[in-house]
Amino acid sequence: MRTIETLMSNCKLVTTNRHVRESALYHPSRVHIIDRDDPQIPEEFLRQPFEPHPADVRERHSIRGWAAELLSLTEPDQRTAPV
């Protein structure tokens, strides 16, 4: 599964992608970043409870939130809009 789908399904993620730390979805209880050359998953990570996402993060990453953000990006230019 991809990162967003995995985390929004309240599943833990083990990845080599260090950029996930910059995401609002990141929390050490949800994501463990491994070294590709020395992959190790601490037992503590597996036993640690999954920290629920804050309501605003859940909403932003929901289909409704995604569509609202997409549709509000730009308003059509009336001069170039098709008739």
Secondary structure, 3 states (H helix, E strand, C coil): CCHHHHHHCCCCEEECCHHHHHCCCCCCCCEEECECCECCCCHHHHHCCCCCCCHHHHHHCCHHHHHHHHHCCCCCCCCCCCC
